[in-house]
Amino acid sequence: MKRPGRRGTRGQPSPDEAPLVAIVDDDASVRQSTRRLIRSFGYRAEAFGSGEEFLSSPSATETACLVLDVRMPGMDGLEVQRLLAERDARIPIVFLTGMEEGVFPHMRAIDSGSEAELEEERRLCYVGITRAKDRCYLTYARRRTLFGRTNMNPPSRFLMELPSEGVELRGNVETEERDSWAELDWERDRVRYEERKQARRDAMLAGLPAAWSGRAAKLRVVAGDTSFRAGDRVRHPSLGEGMVVSSVARDDDEEVTVAFPDKGVKKLMASFAKLARA
């Protein structure tokens, strides 16, 4: 990635021209790691510890994508959405995650038996969807761990209530498309996995402004640029021992791709992963 104020290769936007992603979360570690991840892809990223801080900043009017924690003390994410709706603020791309029964709508609303509480959750879902100017993604997990418990909740009823027109359903992920190379046995399958993964990304970005479809310039690994090399044996505090597949310098950090025998291939930022040579 080029320094701010300079044009990237092949006409790609420099960091000060890239779309702005706002992160609103009361957890400082989540804010820091999310911001670093987003910046590693070439986008601008600003983090805020509360809804009040975000709404009072200039970023509230120029945000291209909003990463919002729905459940926060004080002004939570749902209230932020409501205030954005009152301002008629529109965000180009919106992601609504956790679209599962018991998450959204919340289990309290379901257990209450009150149609009024469910209707309020439905209204908030509508507000979130209609904040999207270009595109809205709604996702759910087949298996989710919350507060130490793993549950398999059905998709949210709000997904079932969406009209068929203008809605694209994506699912039925095949084995070779899973984000774990540990499940793949042959080099041919890994190549096919990457091809299909790139095709999905291209399809998601189709029709969006050019700045969103541009990728951060690929960086070449040059001897001396990185602390880890392909073939190095490393140890991670929770993932165990693995072998480095590649390592790329990104801004002031290093993205290390490691193959773990039991956990698959993981991309880790060296400043957070606490990798040590085995």
C-alpha positions, 0 to 999 in steps of 0.5 A: 500500500502506498503512503497517504497522498500518493496514488496506488498501483494501477489506479487503486486508491491511496489510504486517504481516498479509500472508503471509511469503515467505522467500528463501534464497540465498547471492547477495546481489544475488539476495536483494535484488532478489527481496525488493524484487520480492516486497514490491512486490506487497504481501507481507512478505519476509525474506532469508537468506544460508544454510540455517542462518540461515533454519532458526534464525530464527522465520521457519522456522515462519511462512513462507507461501512459500519461495524456496530456492536448491537449490545453495548452499555449506554447507547447500544447499537440499536439506538445508534441505528434508530438515530441514524434513521432519524437523520436519514443517514444511509450507509453504502454497505450494511452487514447484519450478523447473528440473524438467528432465533434467540439472537435477533430476535433476542431470546427475551422477546421470544420468551416474553410471549409479547407480540409488542416486543417481537414487533419492536425487534422486527422494526429494528431489523427493518431500520438496519436493512433500510440504512443500506444505500447499495447493498445489505448482507444478512448472515446467520451461523449454523453453530454459535457459542455465547457465554460459554455455551454452543447452540444450533439455533434456526435462522431468524424468522425475520429472514423468512419474512423477507420478500423474494424480489431483490433478495439473493439466497446464498448457502449450501457451502461445499467441502472445498469452500470451507475456510480450512485447508486441513479438510483438503487432501490434494493440491488440486482441491486447494487451487479450486478452493481459491478459485471459488473463493475469489469468484464469490468475492468478485460476485459480492463486489459486482456493481459497487463503486470502483473504490470498493472493488479495488484491492490493496496492492499485493506486497512482495516478500523480500528477504529481510522484510519479515521475521518469519519465513516459509518452512519455519516451525512456530508455536501459538499459545492456543493453536499449538505448533505449526509450519509457516506457509508464507509471511507478508509485511503489511504496514507496521505489522506482519501477516503470517500464514501458518498451517496447524496440523489439527486446526488448519491454515490460519492467517495471523497478525504477528503483533497479536498472535504471540508466535514463537519459534518451536 
